[in-house]
Amino acid sequence: MGYKETLEYIHGVQWQRGMKPGLSRTKALLKALGNPEKSLKFVHIAGTNGKGSTAACVAAVLEKAGYKTGLYTSPYIIRFNERMQINGEQISDDDLVALTDAIRPFADAMEDPPTEFELITVLAMKYFLDKNCDIVVLEVGMGGELDSTNVIDTPEVGIITAIGYDHVDELGPTITDIARAKAGIIKPGADMVVYRGLPEVEAVFEQVSAEKGANLRKADFSRITAQEFTLGGVKLNITPYGEILLPLAGAYQPKNAMVAISALEILREKGWKISDEDIVVGLSKVRWPGRFEILGQDPVFILDGSHNPQGIEVTAESLKSHFGQKKIIFVVGVMADKDVESMMGLLAPLAESFIAVRPNYPRAMDVKTLAEKLKAFGVPVTAFDTLKDGVAEGIRRAGKDGVVCAIGSLYFSGDIREAYFSL
């Protein structure tokens, strides 16, 4: 197959069959390939918000420390290849084609075929082993316990980032249900770092850790003694490392960095050679697109992939910290299953106007439906059939001194970027 045919195969409708919960399909396909995951070491990361940013921070420091570091994330922003990286380099088209060709006969022969995400997870495991990675930073797709990444044995360290309401149909209606699903990555005897949050969420992690004899460490945010935000990132002071320049602009990123540092400290305690300088310099080189990312100035244009109420809430705090009471023009696109009322209700007080668009993704909410939901907030709403028209209108309304924020889904980040830079 060529590259195009490979992606068509990976995204093919045949993988939509047999989408019942469980790890059996992933395990079966990995077994057919000789269980590559059993020869790898992992940092396993679950959570509702901040998984990707935390993963990027951990990977950047491990790379600076001299380790060949794999990074598995989802979804991608611009190209599919972003999902599998080694030391910041995406998997090549040729490697992706060759891997898929090698795995295809085994996947096609399965009576209970893998889902698309399960197939991609297996591809990643084989890729990282073939390239002799020292360690892999592995981001959970959804949930934890039944996510296909959870086929791994006890990782070097596990991380659970901030918990919020998302995927409630799959994970459960309460915050403790969601926390319990995420806690499914806690393995017997594992070393775990969790984001300090709601007491009832922490109680779930404490209970599961006690049941499994895991060592639980809560990130200590009091170690962040100073922070100064600019659109280029944040200047932090974290004990005992001193000043750290983190090139991620969101107001929530210091806590994600602290979670990452806590995990890296555990790795160091276990014998991984990570110096203080590796942590400081590594964090200064983090790149993570689509999360409060500044695409341009005059007007300021922000691309943010927040897609649930908790994520939107911290984005709203970031906007207020950077722009005070200045009103924002929001270009909004969401998936059909999202709680628009809760999400956009947090942005409405900051909004000059809403521009409704439809992400180029099958599960996206129809633009007319979205526009009707947005009108309930009493803020001017305009709907556009194309992302490019919506982006152009946002820029026109903002003028030179305004602010535009494209928000609501990671799935439209690549298209928003393409539309912005094509104007």
C-alpha positions as CSV (number, residue, x, y, z in Angstrom):
1,M,0.0,0.0,0.0
2,G,1.0,3.6,-0.5
3,Y,0.6,6.3,2.3
4,K,-2.9,7.3,1.2
5,E,-4.1,3.7,1.0
6,T,-2.6,3.0,4.4
7,L,-4.6,5.7,6.0
8,E,-7.7,4.6,4.2
9,Y,-7.1,1.1,5.6
10,I,-6.5,2.4,9.2
11,H,-9.6,4.6,9.1
12,G,-11.6,1.9,7.2
13,V,-15.2,1.1,8.2
14,Q,-14.2,-2.5,8.8
15,W,-12.8,-1.5,12.2
16,Q,-16.1,-0.2,13.3
17,R,-17.3,-3.7,13.9
18,G,-17.1,-5.4,17.3
19,M,-16.8,-2.1,19.2
20,K,-17.6,-3.7,22.6
21,P,-15.6,-2.8,25.7
22,G,-12.6,-4.9,26.6
23,L,-9.0,-5.5,25.9
24,S,-9.3,-8.9,24.2
25,R,-8.8,-7.6,20.6
26,T,-5.8,-5.5,21.4
27,K,-4.2,-8.4,23.4
28,A,-4.9,-10.9,20.6
29,L,-3.3,-8.7,17.9
30,L,-0.3,-7.9,20.1
31,K,0.1,-11.7,20.8
32,A,0.2,-12.4,17.1
33,L,3.0,-9.9,16.8
34,G,5.1,-11.4,19.6
35,N,3.8,-9.0,22.4
36,P,6.1,-6.0,21.6
37,E,4.6,-4.1,24.6
38,K,6.3,-6.5,27.0
39,S,9.7,-5.4,25.9
40,L,9.0,-1.7,26.4
41,K,9.0,0.6,29.4
42,F,6.2,3.1,29.8
43,V,5.0,6.3,31.5
44,H,1.2,5.7,31.3
45,I,-1.0,8.8,31.4
46,A,-4.8,9.0,31.9
47,G,-7.1,11.9,32.9
48,T,-9.7,14.1,31.4
49,N,-7.8,17.3,30.8
50,G,-4.1,17.9,30.5
51,K,-3.0,14.5,29.4
52,G,-1.4,15.6,26.2
53,S,0.4,18.6,27.7
54,T,1.7,16.5,30.6
55,A,2.8,13.8,28.2
56,A,4.7,16.4,26.1
57,C,6.4,17.8,29.2
58,V,7.6,14.3,30.3
59,A,8.8,13.4,26.9
60,A,10.7,16.6,26.4
61,V,12.6,16.1,29.6
62,L,13.4,12.5,28.9
63,E,14.7,13.4,25.5
64,K,16.9,16.1,27.0
65,A,18.2,13.5,29.5
66,G,19.4,11.5,26.5
67,Y,16.8,8.8,26.3
68,K,15.2,7.6,23.0
69,T,11.7,8.6,23.9
70,G,8.5,7.4,22.2
71,L,5.4,9.5,22.5
72,Y,1.9,8.2,21.7
73,T,-1.0,10.7,21.7
74,S,-4.4,11.3,20.2
75,P,-6.0,12.9,18.4
76,Y,-3.7,14.4,15.8
77,I,-3.8,18.1,14.9
78,I,-2.5,18.3,11.3
79,R,-1.2,14.8,10.2
80,F,-2.0,11.3,11.4
81,N,1.8,10.7,11.9
82,E,1.8,13.1,14.9
83,R,0.3,10.3,17.0
84,M,3.6,8.3,17.1
85,Q,6.8,10.3,17.7
86,I,10.3,9.5,18.8
87,N,12.3,12.4,20.2
88,G,9.9,14.9,18.6
89,E,10.1,13.3,15.1
90,Q,6.8,11.9,13.7
91,I,6.7,8.4,12.3
92,S,7.7,8.6,8.6
93,D,5.2,7.8,5.9
94,D,7.4,4.9,4.8
95,D,7.6,3.4,8.3
96,L,3.8,3.8,8.7
97,V,3.2,2.0,5.4
98,A,5.6,-0.8,6.2
99,L,4.2,-1.4,9.7
100,T,0.7,-1.5,8.5
101,D,1.6,-3.9,5.7
102,A,3.2,-6.2,8.3
103,I,0.3,-6.0,10.7
104,R,-2.6,-6.2,8.2
105,P,-2.6,-10.0,7.7
106,F,-3.0,-10.6,11.4
107,A,-5.7,-7.9,11.8
108,D,-7.7,-9.1,8.8
109,A,-7.6,-12.7,10.1
110,M,-9.2,-11.8,13.4
111,E,-12.8,-13.1,13.9
112,D,-13.4,-10.2,16.3
113,P,-11.7,-7.3,14.5
114,P,-10.0,-4.5,16.4
115,T,-11.4,-1.0,16.5
116,E,-9.5,1.8,14.8
117,F,-7.9,3.0,18.1
118,E,-6.9,-0.6,19.0
119,L,-5.2,-1.1,15.6
120,I,-3.3,2.2,16.0
121,T,-2.2,1.3,19.5
122,V,-0.8,-2.0,18.3
123,L,1.0,-0.2,15.4
124,A,2.5,2.2,17.9
125,M,3.8,-0.6,20.2
126,K,5.4,-2.4,17.3
127,Y,6.9,0.9,16.0
128,F,8.5,1.9,19.3
129,L,10.0,-1.6,19.8
130,D,11.3,-1.7,16.3
131,K,13.1,1.6,16.8
132,N,14.5,0.5,20.2
133,C,13.0,3.2,22.3
134,D,14.3,3.4,25.9
135,I,10.9,4.5,27.2
136,V,7.5,5.4,25.8
137,V,5.1,8.1,27.1
138,L,1.7,6.5,26.5
139,E,-1.4,8.6,26.5
140,V,-4.7,6.9,27.2
141,G,-7.4,7.4,24.5
142,M,-10.5,7.4,26.7
143,G,-11.1,6.3,30.2
144,G,-8.4,4.0,31.5
145,E,-9.5,0.5,32.7
146,L,-10.8,-0.6,29.3
147,D,-8.7,1.6,27.1
148,S,-6.5,-0.3,24.7
149,T,-3.3,1.2,26.1
150,N,-4.1,-0.5,29.4
151,V,-2.8,-3.8,28.0
152,I,0.7,-2.9,29.3
153,D,2.2,-4.4,32.5
154,T,3.1,-2.1,35.4
155,P,4.7,1.0,34.0
156,E,7.7,2.8,35.3
157,V,5.3,5.5,36.5
158,G,1.6,6.1,36.0
159,I,0.0,9.6,35.9
160,I,-3.6,10.7,36.2
161,T,-4.2,14.3,35.3
162,A,-7.2,16.5,36.1
163,I,-10.6,14.8,36.1
164,G,-13.7,16.3,34.7
165,Y,-17.0,15.5,33.0
166,D,-16.4,14.0,29.6
167,H,-17.5,10.8,27.8
168,V,-20.1,10.3,30.5
169,D,-22.1,7.9,28.3
170,E,-19.1,5.5,28.3
171,L,-17.5,6.2,31.7
172,G,-20.5,7.0,33.9
173,P,-22.6,10.0,35.0
174,T,-20.8,11.0,38.2
175,I,-17.3,12.4,38.8
176,T,-16.5,9.4,40.9
177,D,-17.5,7.0,38.1
178,I,-15.2,8.8,35.8
179,A,-12.4,8.8,38.3
180,R,-12.9,5.1,38.9
181,A,-12.6,4.4,35.1
182,K,-9.3,6.5,35.0
183,A,-8.0,4.7,38.1
184,G,-8.2,1.5,36.0
185,I,-4.6,2.2,34.9
186,I,-3.4,1.7,38.5
187,K,-1.5,-1.6,38.5
188,P,-0.4,-3.7,41.5
189,G,2.6,-2.2,43.1
190,A,2.7,0.7,40.6
191,D,4.2,4.2,41.3
192,M,1.5,6.7,40.6
193,V,1.2,10.5,40.4
194,V,-2.2,12.2,40.5
195,Y,-3.3,15.8,40.0
196,R,-4.7,17.2,43.2
197,G,-8.4,17.9,42.7
198,L,-11.8,17.2,44.2
199,P,-11.7,15.3,47.5
200,E,-14.1,12.7,46.2
201,V,-11.8,12.1,43.2
202,E,-8.7,11.8,45.4
203,A,-10.6,9.4,47.6
204,V,-11.1,7.1,44.6
205,F,-7.4,7.1,43.8
206,E,-6.5,6.5,47.4
207,Q,-8.9,3.5,47.6
208,V,-7.8,1.8,44.4
209,S,-4.1,2.4,45.2
210,A,-4.5,0.8,48.6
211,E,-6.4,-2.2,47.1
212,K,-3.6,-2.7,44.6
213,G,-0.6,-1.9,46.8
214,A,0.3,1.0,44.6
215,N,2.4,3.9,45.8
216,L,0.4,7.1,45.4
217,R,1.9,10.6,45.2
218,K,-0.2,13.7,44.8
219,A,1.4,16.6,42.9
220,D,2.4,19.3,45.3
221,F,1.3,22.6,43.7
222,S,2.6,24.6,46.6
223,R,6.0,24.1,45.1
224,I,5.0,26.6,42.4
225,T,6.1,29.8,44.2
226,A,5.8,32.3,41.4
227,Q,4.3,32.5,37.9
228,E,4.2,35.2,35.3
229,F,2.1,34.8,32.2
230,T,2.7,36.1,28.7
231,L,1.3,35.1,25.3
232,G,4.6,33.4,24.7
233,G,4.3,31.1,27.7
234,V,4.8,31.3,31.5
235,K,7.8,32.0,33.7
236,L,7.7,29.7,36.8
237,N,9.6,29.3,40.0
238,I,9.4,25.7,41.2
239,T,11.2,24.4,44.2
240,P,14.0,23.3,44.1
241,Y,14.6,24.0,40.4
242,G,14.3,27.8,40.4
243,E,13.1,29.6,37.3
244,I,11.6,27.6,34.5
245,L,10.4,29.1,31.2
246,L,7.5,27.0,30.0
247,P,6.5,27.9,26.4
248,L,2.8,27.0,26.9
249,A,0.5,30.0,27.4
250,G,-2.5,28.5,29.2
251,A,-3.0,29.4,32.9
252,Y,-3.5,25.7,33.6
253,Q,-0.1,24.7,32.3
254,P,2.0,25.3,35.5
255,K,0.0,22.6,37.3
256,N,0.4,20.2,34.3
257,A,4.2,20.9,34.5
258,M,4.2,20.2,38.2
259,V,2.5,16.8,37.6
260,A,5.1,16.0,35.0
261,I,8.0,17.0,37.3
262,S,6.5,14.8,40.1
263,A,6.6,11.8,37.7
264,L,10.1,12.6,36.5
265,E,11.3,12.7,40.1
266,I,9.9,9.2,40.6
267,L,11.7,8.0,37.6
268,R,14.9,9.5,38.9
269,E,14.4,7.8,42.3
270,K,14.1,4.5,40.3
271,G,17.5,5.0,38.7
272,W,16.7,6.9,35.5
273,K,19.4,9.5,35.0
274,I,17.5,12.8,34.9
275,S,19.3,15.9,36.2
276,D,17.8,19.2,37.5
277,E,19.2,20.8,34.3
278,D,17.4,18.2,32.2
279,I,14.1,19.2,33.8
280,V,14.6,23.0,33.5
281,V,15.9,22.8,29.9
282,G,13.6,20.1,28.8
283,L,10.5,22.0,29.9
284,S,11.8,25.1,28.1
285,K,11.6,23.1,24.8
286,V,8.1,21.7,25.1
287,R,5.9,22.2,22.1
288,W,2.2,21.2,22.2
289,P,0.0,22.6,19.5
290,G,-3.7,23.3,19.8
291,R,-3.8,24.1,23.5
292,F,-4.1,27.8,24.1
293,E,-1.8,28.2,21.1
294,I,-1.2,31.7,19.7
295,L,-1.4,31.5,16.0
296,G,-0.9,35.2,15.4
297,Q,-1.2,38.8,16.6
298,D,-3.1,41.9,15.3
299,P,-5.6,40.6,16.2
300,V,-4.5,38.0,18.7
301,F,-5.8,34.6,17.4
302,I,-5.9,31.7,19.9
303,L,-6.5,28.1,19.0
304,D,-7.6,26.0,22.0
305,G,-8.8,22.4,21.9
306,S,-10.8,22.5,25.2
307,H,-13.9,20.3,24.7
308,N,-15.5,19.7,28.1
309,P,-16.7,22.0,30.9
310,Q,-13.6,21.7,33.0
311,G,-11.3,22.3,30.1
312,I,-13.4,25.3,29.0
313,E,-13.3,26.7,32.6
314,V,-9.6,26.8,32.7
315,T,-9.4,28.3,29.2
316,A,-11.7,31.0,30.4
317,E,-9.4,31.7,33.3
318,S,-6.5,31.9,30.9
319,L,-8.3,34.4,28.8
320,K,-9.2,36.5,31.8
321,S,-5.6,36.4,33.1
322,H,-4.2,37.6,29.7
323,F,-6.9,40.0,28.6
324,G,-8.9,41.1,31.7
325,Q,-12.3,42.3,30.9
326,K,-11.7,42.5,27.1
327,K,-14.4,40.8,25.1
328,I,-13.5,37.9,22.9
329,I,-14.8,36.7,19.6
330,F,-15.3,32.9,19.8
331,V,-15.2,30.7,16.7
332,V,-16.9,27.5,18.0
333,G,-17.2,24.0,16.7
334,V,-18.0,20.9,18.8
335,M,-18.8,17.2,18.6
336,A,-22.5,16.2,18.6
337,D,-22.3,14.6,22.0
338,K,-20.9,17.6,23.9
339,D,-22.7,19.6,26.6
340,V,-22.8,22.9,24.7
341,E,-24.9,24.6,27.4
342,S,-22.4,23.9,30.2
343,M,-19.3,24.5,28.0
344,M,-20.4,27.8,26.3
345,G,-22.1,29.1,29.4
346,L,-18.6,29.5,30.8
347,L,-17.5,31.6,27.8
348,A,-20.7,33.7,27.3
349,P,-19.7,36.3,29.9
350,L,-16.4,36.8,28.0
351,A,-18.0,36.8,24.5
352,E,-18.4,39.8,22.2
353,S,-20.0,37.3,19.7
354,F,-20.1,33.6,18.8
355,I,-19.3,32.3,15.3
356,A,-20.6,28.8,14.8
357,V,-18.8,26.4,12.5
358,R,-18.8,22.6,11.9
359,P,-15.5,20.7,12.3
360,N,-14.7,18.5,9.4
361,Y,-15.4,15.3,11.3
362,P,-18.3,12.8,11.1
363,R,-19.3,13.2,14.8
364,A,-19.4,17.0,14.6
365,M,-22.5,18.9,15.6
366,D,-24.5,20.5,12.7
367,V,-23.7,24.2,12.5
368,K,-27.4,25.2,12.6
369,T,-28.0,23.2,15.7
370,L,-25.0,24.7,17.4
371,A,-26.0,28.2,16.4
372,E,-29.4,27.7,18.0
373,K,-27.9,26.5,21.2
374,L,-25.5,29.4,21.3
375,K,-28.3,32.0,20.8
376,A,-29.7,31.0,24.2
377,F,-26.9,33.0,25.9
378,G,-28.0,36.3,24.5
379,V,-24.8,36.9,22.6
380,P,-24.8,37.7,18.9
381,V,-24.4,34.4,16.9
382,T,-23.5,33.9,13.2
383,A,-23.2,30.5,11.5
384,F,-20.8,29.8,8.6
385,D,-20.8,26.7,6.3
386,T,-17.0,26.6,6.1
387,L,-14.3,26.9,8.8
388,K,-12.4,29.3,6.5
389,D,-15.3,31.7,6.3
390,G,-15.8,31.6,10.1
391,V,-12.1,32.3,10.8
392,A,-12.1,35.1,8.2
393,E,-15.1,36.7,9.8
394,G,-13.7,36.4,13.3
395,I,-10.5,38.2,12.2
396,R,-12.5,40.9,10.4
397,R,-14.7,41.6,13.5
398,A,-11.7,41.7,15.8
399,G,-9.8,44.3,13.8
400,K,-6.2,45.0,14.7
401,D,-6.7,45.2,18.5
402,G,-9.2,42.5,19.2
403,V,-9.0,38.8,20.3
404,V,-10.3,35.7,18.5
405,C,-10.4,32.3,20.2
406,A,-11.2,29.2,18.2
407,I,-12.5,26.6,20.7
408,G,-14.6,23.5,21.3
409,S,-12.8,20.6,19.8
410,L,-9.3,19.2,19.1
411,Y,-10.7,17.7,16.0
412,F,-10.9,21.0,14.2
413,S,-7.5,22.3,15.2
414,G,-5.7,21.3,12.1
415,D,-8.4,22.8,9.9
416,I,-8.6,26.0,11.9
417,R,-4.8,26.3,11.5
418,E,-5.0,25.7,7.8
419,A,-7.8,28.2,7.4
420,Y,-6.0,30.9,9.4
421,F,-2.7,30.6,7.5
422,S,-4.4,30.5,4.1
423,L,-6.0,33.9,4.6
